[in-house]
Amino acid sequence: MTEPIVLTVDEVAERLRIGRAKAYAMVASGELPAMRLGHAIRVPLAALCEWVERRTPEVLALRESVEPHRPAGS
């Protein structure tokens, strides 16, 4: 089965492992691009992937600031 090109907000929440309300808030604020198809809200898969890629450097920097530095060979 092929990957869908658009996702429901519930599918986005599931993929990001966040709550449904948080996913809707991200869409409502414009943080995560979405489109309306009638009454339905859909998030393009490409937009979700781009959002994750943009956030990756932030996550890595946060991880480095929280995790203690381990010397090589430990």
Summary of the structure (lengths in Angstrom):
residues: 74
radius of gyration: 16.1
end to end distance: 43.9
largest distance: 57.5
contacts: 154
relative contact order: 0.15
helix: 54%
strand: 15%
